[in-house]
């Protein structure tokens, strides 16, 4: 396709080769003139324009006052070369990266006004790939006017990530002076993003806490069943023929809590915070355990009976139990299938409650 710089082309000759449009094997001449800003006209074929754009079709079919007058279509307000690229796209359904780089904003406006969805999609993608701190405000305003939600969201995300740098640009200063409502919309979007991130961090921290409690439950059962390091059932050597515990940090902490709980003198009056935590850990296990009659964890059955006498736990405790159970289920799903089966077999082989050697 020939060059589309028409600043010197005022002769009325079509910038498109005649071979690009044929009917029944015969060449056709341009039958409509596109009037651009500054004076240059672009000859084109009315049937091609009408088939590519319903808006142009409506303009072409509009009755003229004088039948002999020349058909013209005004496309003003954008550079002449941008109009030429637009018309070229109507003929070929294609535009180069260089043209998109230079006229992308104008082409998006034209594609929206004249209802050319294929070009609009191309412009939306091209402008999104070329967003910068300097042009993001201008592109955002255009995206809002041209109903381009994908591009609008892309601009808002860039603004939220680089707001301090954007606030130093001329585009932002112009926005503050002429469109305070859009400025407010941007700031509200950034505030919502920050609030969402805080909620996400809080949920992640809560999930980590529930996961830690679930892991402590597993370690408690593991210590009570087979022992680990220095704590275990009285009739079993916890360190004999055993490798390092897979959850050493958590397991070691639970063992220290058990040893403290067994020897502390303050727990009788509830004056020791460490004993309170161990007591809550045992109660939490009892709330989760579904085999209290054969469970080896101390006080499991006693807690169950106490809850039955009270006719259930309070709502907050029930919520905690559900969260820990959910975290345990998610953790077990992440394990290999063989390991899950081995743990299930170990659970079914538990017998009775044993005293502990500390």
Helices and strands as residue ranges (DSSP letters): G 18-20, E 22-23, E 26-27, E 32-36, E 41-44, H 46-52, H 54-61, E 72-75, H 80-92, H 97-113, H 117-129, H 136-145, H 149-161, H 163-166, H 170-178, H 180-226, E 232-233, H 248-263, G 267-269, H 273-288, H 300-310, H 315-333, H 337-348, E 356-357
